[in-house]
Amino acid sequence: MFCFSKSSLLRLRSAYLSLNHGRHTYSAGMDCNDSMECKPSDKLCSEQNSVNLSNGTIKEGKAEILTESSKHVFYNPVQEFNRDLSILVLSVHAQDHFEQKRILKEKEEKRKLESKVINEPNEPKEDNGAENLSPQSQDGMVVLEALAATGLRSIRYAKEVPGIKRIIANDLSPSAVESLKANIAFNKVEHLVSPSHCDASMVMYQNRPPAPRFDVVDLDPYGCPSHFLDGAVQSVASGGLLMVTCTDMAVLAGNSPETCYSKYGAISLRNRCCHEMAIRIALQCIESHANRYGRYITPLLSVSADFYIRMFVRINSSPSVCKRSINKLSMVYQCVGCETLTLQPLGEFKNINPSNPKQMKTILPHVPMVSENCPHCDMRYHLGGPIWNAPIHDRSFVSRLLDALTAEGAAEKFGTRKRIEGMLSVVEEELEDVPLYYKLDRLSALMGVSTMPVLTFSSAILNAGYRLSQSHCKPSCFKTDAPQQFVWDVLRMWEKDNPASEKRLREGTVSSKLLSKAPSSNVDFTIHPGANPDSKQRGKCRYQINPLPFWGPGVRSIANLQDGTIQEKQKRNQGKNSKKRKRGEVDDGEKPLSDETS
């Protein structure tokens, strides 16, 4: 009979679950229709993504990692979508990187010609070997993966992204660094990927000016990345790319507003548009760190996927532009009854001299933007924010990403290509100047009426002359520039043919207050030709269902658990069966195994 300690059992179980992830195959073509019923798309369900565990390796893209050397290092197969998307963005950004280098060289040559400091033709030049180097090796990107774990992401960058000069794959865990070295050697990318055993923040701080900066920094931590951002925004070169992942969605989505403020400097609110609000809270946090050093961000792509958000932002330096950052931030008023959202910008950028249109100045706005009580349901407000109110995507950059997906070999390169294409198609259709979104079934529940078809609702908005788009975050969500009063009027008109129940109309309920007011607008439910988005008509895989039985962020790396006390703490904090446990009806040893790491 074999005896194992509790910590050993936890390690064995976690390793089993990590490997067991790979035994499940999921479809990249699972689409969610607008009635919230998830079903496979006929065109897409044939494409399968699975983790290959043959011959003692895990294969993803062109990279392979050794399962034996990586068994004590965190690996999540569900994050393949994250890695595929990062490779796609980095490949397109490489084009901008080399274009920027070319422009700088032309300016430098022009400056030398004008100052007549170039060498004479008969003057001998020093042979330093630079002319024998390829443009890629001279001007290629220097990439830092600050939290590399197995090194899978860095290895894929080295093998699949053109224009890489050097990659520093860093991790603080000794076992992770050993895994890095083994996987780098196994994939034969030692000439591009260098393992580093150091604190991630120290690596970034050591590459601030006057030291050379990184062209790309990738932050994909377990949980909140805020304590890495100060070093990250300083270590990225001007015009460089910062890629950030946040997996602490419960904090960002409003479950712990006080924790969100301590980590991100903003108060989160619980509402149906929490996924986009999470993106906007994280973006303002990055901008806040960058502004301290005379730098600012330009979001290229920001998405909510699975259990995390992923942001790709370009970092530039300009103290004058930093002064305008308050124009990109807003506080959020949320009605506690009908959940109406009102944004209060922290500043306004206006022209103060009609004779000189270029003379702009930041003006502090008059507050508040709302009255003491909500005009729709006569209830009070909660205050959240600040959040980023500027665009979270660059539409031209997204179009280039979609073009890159149609290039030759993209289907073999990206295992989740169909899903990326579907999500980016919805992102491209999103209204850029409308922060946050509505969720149709939630609006219907607040009004106390049955949920109308999305096509009918969209047509009513478009027929009134307003703009509307869907959101990539969740199905049945939409963005519109229509005023909130008109949105409620659409539902009031729908209620005339679909009466609310008497239970909903009890005095004092939100539904009764909303329905007590007569519609003030004409509503036309005729189907509008633009109500059905192009991405849906083309059968794109727009929304992904949970792909695996063990789907989720998983547990922290085993290398950081030591004796397993963190897992024990997570188990105690679950709160499941707490009443029975107090009565002594449930013993901890009888608790199902799946509860320990759910």
ZAMARGU-4260 file (C-alpha; in steps of 0.2 Angstrom, whole numbers, plus 5000, padded with zeros to 4 digits):
<rodrens>
0) 5000/5000/5000 | 5007/5017/4995 | 5006/5032/5006 | 5006/5050/5000 | 5006/5067/5009
5) 4991/5079/5005 | 5003/5091/4996 | 5009/5077/4985 | 4992/5071/4981 | 4988/5089/4976
10) 5003/5090/4965 | 4999/5074/4957 | 4981/5079/4954 | 4985/5096/4947 | 4998/5087/4935
15) 4984/5075/4930 | 4972/5089/4926 | 4985/5098/4916 | 4988/5083/4905 | 4970/5078/4905
20) 4966/5095/4897 | 4974/5088/4881 | 4963/5073/4880 | 4948/5083/4876 | 4944/5089/4858
25) 4934/5104/4855 | 4927/5113/4840 | 4933/5130/4835 | 4917/5132/4825 | 4904/5132/4839
30) 4893/5147/4837 | 4880/5155/4848 | 4865/5162/4839 | 4856/5177/4845 | 4843/5167/4855
35) 4857/5162/4866 | 4856/5143/4861 | 4873/5137/4857 | 4875/5125/4842 | 4888/5120/4830
40) 4889/5130/4814 | 4887/5118/4799 | 4902/5126/4790 | 4914/5127/4804 | 4911/5112/4815
45) 4923/5101/4805 | 4938/5111/4811 | 4944/5103/4827 | 4957/5109/4839 | 4965/5097/4851
50) 4981/5095/4861 | 4993/5083/4853 | 5002/5073/4867 | 5011/5060/4856 | 5029/5055/4859
55) 5030/5064/4875 | 5027/5082/4868 | 5013/5094/4867 | 5012/5102/4849 | 5005/5119/4846
60) 5008/5128/4830 | 5026/5125/4824 | 5032/5123/4842 | 5033/5107/4853 | 5036/5107/4872
65) 5042/5092/4882 | 5029/5085/4894 | 5042/5078/4905 | 5052/5094/4908 | 5036/5104/4909
70) 5025/5094/4921 | 5028/5106/4935 | 5025/5122/4925 | 5008/5129/4921 | 5001/5126/4904
75) 4983/5129/4899 | 4978/5122/4882 | 4963/5134/4881 | 4974/5148/4879 | 4979/5143/4862
80) 4967/5156/4855 | 4976/5169/4865 | 4993/5163/4858 | 4986/5162/4840 | 4979/5180/4841
85) 4996/5186/4849 | 5006/5179/4835 | 4994/5187/4822 | 4995/5204/4830 | 5014/5203/4832
90) 5016/5198/4814 | 5006/5213/4808 | 5014/5224/4820 | 5031/5219/4813 | 5026/5227/4796
95) 5024/5244/4806 | 5040/5241/4815 | 5051/5239/4799 | 5041/5254/4791 | 5045/5265/4806
100) 5064/5259/4805 | 5064/5264/4786 | 5057/5281/4789 | 5069/5284/4803 | 5084/5279/4792
105) 5077/5290/4778 | 5076/5305/4790 | 5094/5302/4796 | 5101/5300/4779 | 5092/5317/4774
110) 5099/5325/4790 | 5117/5319/4785 | 5115/5326/4768 | 5109/5342/4773 | 5123/5344/4786
115) 5136/5337/4774 | 5143/5325/4786 | 5143/5310/4775 | 5159/5302/4770 | 5168/5307/4754
120) 5168/5293/4741 | 5187/5291/4742 | 5187/5291/4761 | 5189/5273/4767 | 5175/5266/4778
125) 5177/5256/4794 | 5173/5238/4791 | 5163/5233/4806 | 5153/5219/4798 | 5136/5228/4798
130) 5134/5228/4780 | 5134/5209/4780 | 5120/5208/4792 | 5102/5206/4785 | 5089/5220/4788
135) 5080/5208/4799 | 5095/5205/4810 | 5099/5223/4811 | 5082/5231/4813 | 5072/5215/4820
140) 5061/5216/4835 | 5068/5213/4852 | 5054/5204/4862 | 5052/5201/4881 | 5040/5188/4887
145) 5041/5193/4905 | 5032/5177/4912 | 5036/5163/4900 | 5032/5147/4910 | 5036/5133/4898
150) 5042/5145/4884 | 5028/5139/4872 | 5023/5157/4867 | 5041/5163/4865 | 5045/5147/4854
155) 5030/5150/4843 | 5035/5168/4841 | 5053/5163/4836 | 5046/5150/4823 | 5030/5159/4817
160) 5033/5178/4817 | 5044/5186/4804 | 5056/5200/4809 | 5062/5193/4826 | 5079/5198/4831
165) 5079/5191/4849 | 5067/5185/4862 | 5070/5185/4881 | 5060/5172/4889 | 5060/5176/4908
170) 5053/5167/4923 | 5056/5168/4941 | 5053/5150/4945 | 5069/5139/4944 | 5059/5124/4937
175) 5051/5135/4924 | 5068/5141/4918 | 5074/5123/4917 | 5059/5119/4907 | 5062/5134/4896
180) 5080/5128/4892 | 5075/5111/4888 | 5061/5116/4876 | 5072/5130/4868 | 5085/5116/4864
185) 5072/5104/4858 | 5064/5116/4846 | 5082/5122/4840 | 5078/5141/4843 | 5093/5145/4854
190) 5099/5158/4841 | 5083/5168/4844 | 5077/5164/4861 | 5087/5167/4877 | 5081/5160/4894
195) 5081/5172/4909 | 5079/5168/4927 | 5075/5185/4935 | 5060/5195/4943 | 5050/5201/4928
200) 5049/5219/4935 | 5068/5220/4937 | 5071/5214/4919 | 5060/5228/4913 | 5067/5241/4924
205) 5085/5237/4918 | 5079/5240/4900 | 5073/5258/4903 | 5084/5272/4895 | 5098/5274/4894
210) 5098/5255/4891 | 5090/5249/4875 | 5071/5246/4876 | 5061/5232/4870 | 5051/5233/4854
215) 5038/5221/4861 | 5033/5217/4879 | 5021/5202/4883 | 5013/5201/4900 | 5002/5186/4903
220) 5002/5184/4922 | 4991/5173/4933 | 4978/5186/4939 | 4981/5205/4939 | 4995/5213/4929
225) 4995/5230/4938 | 5011/5227/4948 | 5021/5224/4931 | 5014/5239/4922 | 5025/5252/4929
230) 5041/5243/4922 | 5032/5238/4906 | 5027/5256/4900 | 5045/5262/4903 | 5054/5247/4894
235) 5044/5248/4878 | 5052/5258/4864 | 5042/5272/4857 | 5030/5265/4844 | 5032/5248/4852
240) 5019/5235/4857 | 5013/5231/4874 | 5002/5215/4876 | 4993/5213/4892 | 4981/5199/4899
245) 4970/5200/4914 | 4962/5185/4921 | 4955/5192/4937 | 4938/5195/4929 | 4928/5194/4945
250) 4937/5209/4952 | 4936/5219/4935 | 4917/5214/4933 | 4911/5222/4949 | 4912/5208/4962
255) 4925/5217/4973 | 4925/5236/4968 | 4936/5240/4983 | 4949/5227/4977 | 4947/5233/4959
260) 4951/5251/4965 | 4967/5245/4975 | 4973/5235/4960 | 4968/5246/4945 | 4964/5263/4952
265) 4945/5262/4947 | 4929/5256/4954 | 4920/5242/4945 | 4901/5241/4944 | 4891/5225/4942
270) 4881/5226/4926 | 4878/5216/4910 | 4892/5226/4901 | 4905/5221/4914 | 4916/5213/4901
275) 4919/5228/4891 | 4920/5239/4907 | 4934/5227/4912 | 4943/5231/4896 | 4941/5250/4899
280) 4946/5249/4917 | 4962/5240/4912 | 4966/5252/4898 | 4964/5267/4909 | 4976/5258/4922
285) 4989/5256/4908 | 4987/5274/4902 | 4989/5280/4920 | 5005/5271/4922 | 5011/5278/4905
290) 5007/5296/4908 | 5018/5296/4923 | 5033/5295/4912 | 5027/5307/4898 | 5020/5292/4888
295) 5003/5287/4881 | 4994/5272/4874 | 4985/5269/4857 | 4974/5253/4858 | 4975/5242/4843
300) 4964/5228/4848 | 4956/5224/4865 | 4945/5208/4867 | 4936/5199/4880 | 4938/5180/4877
305) 4934/5165/4888 | 4939/5169/4906 | 4951/5184/4902 | 4953/5200/4893 | 4968/5203/4881
310) 4974/5221/4876 | 4986/5226/4862 | 4992/5244/4864 | 5005/5254/4856 | 5016/5265/4867
315) 5022/5282/4862 | 5030/5297/4870 | 5023/5314/4870 | 5020/5325/4886 | 5009/5336/4876
320) 4997/5322/4871 | 4998/5315/4889 | 4989/5332/4895 | 4974/5326/4884 | 4972/5310/4893
325) 4958/5316/4905 | 4948/5318/4889 | 4949/5299/4886 | 4943/5295/4904 | 4925/5295/4911
330) 4916/5292/4928 | 4901/5281/4926 | 4884/5284/4934 | 4874/5268/4935 | 4855/5268/4941
335) 4852/5255/4954 | 4835/5252/4947 | 4835/5252/4928 | 4854/5251/4926 | 4855/5266/4915
340) 4873/5271/4912 | 4878/5289/4910 | 4897/5293/4907 | 4904/5309/4914 | 4920/5314/4905
345) 4934/5320/4916 | 4939/5334/4903 | 4934/5341/4886 | 4945/5346/4872 | 4938/5361/4864
350) 4943/5375/4852 | 4943/5391/4862 | 4948/5403/4847 | 4936/5402/4832 | 4948/5412/4821
355) 4961/5398/4824 | 4953/5380/4823 | 4970/5372/4828 | 4970/5381/4845 | 4963/5368/4857
360) 4962/5368/4876 | 4956/5355/4889 | 4941/5362/4899 | 4934/5355/4915 | 4916/5350/4912
365) 4902/5355/4923 | 4895/5341/4934 | 4885/5331/4937 | 4879/5324/4921 | 4864/5317/4930
370) 4850/5323/4942 | 4849/5316/4959 | 4836/5303/4954 | 4835/5293/4937 | 4823/5301/4925
375) 4817/5284/4919 | 4813/5275/4936 | 4816/5288/4949 | 4830/5279/4958 | 4847/5284/4964
380) 4864/5281/4956 | 4880/5271/4960 | 4897/5279/4954 | 4911/5269/4946 | 4926/5272/4936
385) 4936/5281/4929 | 4936/5270/4913 | 4943/5273/4896 | 4930/5281/4885 | 4940/5282/4869
390) 4940/5268/4855 | 4947/5251/4861 | 4951/5246/4844 | 4960/5253/4828 | 4948/5248/4814
395) 4962/5249/4801 | 4973/5238/4811 | 4959/5225/4813 | 4956/5225/4794 | 4974/5221/4792
400) 4973/5207/4804 | 4958/5200/4794 | 4968/5201/4778 | 4983/5192/4786 | 4971/5178/4791
405) 4967/5175/4772 | 4985/5174/4767 | 4992/5158/4761 | 4996/5145/4775 | 4986/5154/4788
410) 4974/5139/4791 | 4989/5128/4795 | 4998/5141/4806 | 4983/5146/4817 | 4973/5131/4825
415) 4959/5143/4830 | 4959/5153/4814 | 4940/5152/4812 | 4936/5158/4829 | 4949/5173/4827
420) 4941/5177/4810 | 4924/5177/4818 | 4928/5188/4833 | 4938/5200/4822 | 4923/5202/4810
425) 4912/5207/4825 | 4926/5219/4831 | 4927/5227/4815 | 4908/5230/4814 | 4908/5238/4832
430) 4904/5256/4834 | 4920/5264/4839 | 4913/5280/4847 | 4900/5271/4859 | 4907/5265/4875
435) 4899/5250/4883 | 4884/5240/4877 | 4866/5234/4881 | 4860/5216/4884 | 4843/5214/4876
440) 4837/5200/4888 | 4842/5211/4903 | 4833/5226/4896 | 4817/5215/4893 | 4818/5208/4911
445) 4819/5225/4918 | 4804/5231/4908 | 4795/5215/4913 | 4792/5209/4895 | 4796/5194/4884
450) 4813/5196/4875 | 4809/5202/4857 | 4820/5195/4843 | 4836/5203/4840 | 4832/5207/4822
455) 4816/5216/4827 | 4825/5226/4840 | 4839/5231/4829 | 4827/5236/4815 | 4817/5247/4827
460) 4834/5257/4831 | 4840/5258/4813 | 4823/5263/4807 | 4823/5278/4819 | 4840/5284/4811
465) 4851/5279/4824 | 4867/5268/4822 | 4868/5250/4830 | 4881/5236/4831 | 4883/5220/4841
470) 4897/5218/4853 | 4911/5205/4852 | 4910/5202/4871 | 4893/5192/4872 | 4879/5187/4860
475) 4863/5197/4861 | 4873/5213/4866 | 4872/5229/4856 | 4879/5246/4855 | 4869/5261/4849
480) 4870/5280/4849 | 4851/5280/4852 | 4846/5289/4868 | 4841/5278/4883 | 4824/5286/4882
485) 4821/5279/4865 | 4828/5262/4870 | 4814/5261/4883 | 4801/5267/4871 | 4805/5252/4859
490) 4802/5240/4874 | 4786/5250/4879 | 4779/5248/4861 | 4783/5230/4861 | 4774/5228/4878
495) 4758/5233/4870 | 4757/5217/4860 | 4766/5207/4873 | 4759/5212/4890 | 4769/5211/4905
500) 4763/5199/4919 | 4754/5206/4934 | 4768/5201/4945 | 4780/5212/4936 | 4768/5227/4938
505) 4767/5227/4956 | 4768/5245/4964 | 4786/5250/4967 | 4795/5238/4955 | 4806/5244/4942
510) 4795/5237/4928 | 4780/5247/4935 | 4789/5263/4935 | 4796/5261/4917 | 4779/5256/4910
515) 4770/5269/4919 | 4777/5282/4907 | 4769/5283/4889 | 4781/5281/4874 | 4786/5298/4868
520) 4793/5292/4851 | 4787/5283/4835 | 4794/5265/4834 | 4794/5256/4817 | 4797/5237/4819
525) 4798/5234/4800 | 4814/5223/4797 | 4828/5234/4791 | 4840/5228/4778 | 4855/5232/4789
530) 4848/5224/4804 | 4857/5207/4801 | 4876/5210/4802 | 4887/5205/4788 | 4897/5193/4800
535) 4882/5183/4804 | 4876/5182/4786 | 4893/5175/4781 | 4891/5162/4794 | 4907/5167/4804
540) 4911/5159/4821 | 4907/5174/4831 | 4904/5168/4849 | 4913/5153/4857 | 4905/5142/4870
545) 4916/5134/4884 | 4927/5123/4875 | 4933/5111/4888 | 4927/5102/4903 | 4941/5109/4913
550) 4938/5126/4905 | 4944/5141/4916 | 4960/5150/4922 | 4966/5134/4931 | 4977/5135/4947
555) 4992/5144/4949 | 5009/5136/4943 | 5014/5121/4954 | 5031/5129/4956 | 5024/5143/4966
560) 5013/5132/4977 | 5027/5125/4988 | 5017/5114/5000 | 5000/5116/4992 | 4994/5129/5006
565) 4986/5140/4992 | 4976/5126/4986 | 4970/5122/5003 | 4965/5140/5006 | 4956/5140/4989
570) 4946/5125/4995 | 4942/5133/5012 | 4936/5149/5004 | 4924/5140/4992 | 4910/5142/5004
575) 4901/5127/4996 | 4890/5117/5008 | 4895/5129/5022 | 4879/5127/5031 | 4880/5109/5031
580) 4898/5110/5037 | 4893/5120/5052 | 4880/5107/5056 | 4893/5094/5055 | 4884/5085/5041
585) 4898/5086/5028 | 4916/5081/5031 | 4930/5089/5021 | 4936/5072/5016 | 4920/5068/5008
590) 4919/5084/4998 | 4920/5080/4979 | 4937/5081/4971 | 4931/5094/4958 | 4927/5106/4971
595) 4945/5109/4976 | 4950/5118/4960 | 4934/5123/4952
</rodrens>
